[in-house]
Amino acid sequence: MAEHPSFTLAGLLSVGGVAGYLRTRSTPSLVAGLVLGSSYGYSAGYLIKENKDYGAELALGSSTVLLGSAVPRIIKTGGRAPVPLALGATGALATWYYQKKVREFRYGV
């Protein structure tokens, strides 16, 4: 079950990165979307689904990067731009979810 959010985020971030590039010619959006999308895809598609080590940790790291990259843009726009807010909310939810999964896997809590 833990792989479903990762698969969803992999698809959304990859499509979002390509859309950001096509709309504004933003190469950082393309690179970030594809790299984070690939990271989520690898963590879900291979590591978590196959019950390999460090899948949830990789997803947690990707979620933290997503959240960390959105916060400065939210501050810069004063919280009025919808894309940074959506990325920040998604990153926060994914970070919360995967830290919970890491704790469950490691400590059984």
N, C-alpha and C positions, 0 to 999 in steps of 0.2 A: 504494500500500500504506500510506502514512503516514496516509491519511485514516481507516482502520478504527479505530484506537484513539480517535480524536477522535469519530467517530460513536458508538462505544460509551460513551464518557464523557459525551457530550451526553445520551444517553438515560438513563443511570444517574443522573447528577446531577439531571436534571429530575424524574425519578420520585422520587428520594430527597428532593428538596426539598419536593415535594408531600406525600410520606408523612410527613416530619418535621412539616410544618404540620398535617396531619390528626391526627397522633398527639398532638402537644403544643401545638398552636396557636402554633408558633414562626414568626413572620413573617420573622425573619432567615434561617431555614432555607429558607423558600419563595423569598425573594428571591435568596439566594445560589445555590440550586440552579438556579433558572430563568436567572439571569444567566450563571453559569458554563456551564450547559448550552447556552444560546444562543451563547455565545462559542465553545465547542467545535464546535457545529453549524455556525456561520458559517465558522470556520477550516477545518473538514473539508469541509463541503458545498459551499462555494464556492471558497475560496482554495486549499486544498491539492489538491482534486480537479480543479479547473480549471487548476492549475499557475500560479496568480497569485502575486504577490509577497506576502511577509509572512504566509503561512498558517502555516508552522511556527513562526514567531516569536510569533504570536498564541496558538497552542496551547501554546508554552513559557511564555508569560506567564500563561495561565490555569492551567497546571499548577503554576507557582510560587505563585500566589495560593491554590490549593487546598492545597498543602503548608503554606504559611505560615499559613493559617487553622486548620489541624488541629493544628499543634504546640502552641499555647497550651492547647488543650482536652486534648491528651494529657497535658501537664504538670499541668494543673488536676485531672484525674481520676486522676493517678498511673499512667496507662497501663492502667487496668482497664476502661475503657469500650470496647466493641467498635467503635462507630461512629467515634469520632475516630481510633482505630487504623487502621481500614479506609481512612478518608479520607486519613490521613497516608501510609499505604503506597501507596495509589493515586496520590496526588500526587507522591510520591518516584519511583515507577516512571515516571509520565508525564513528570516533569521530566527524568529521565535520558534517556528515549527521545527527547523532542523537542529537548533540547540536542544530542544526537547527530545528529539530522536537520538541525538548523540548521547544525552544523559541516560536515556532508556537503554541504549545498546551497551554503554559502559557500566552503568551502575544498577540497572534494573529498576530505576525509579520511575 
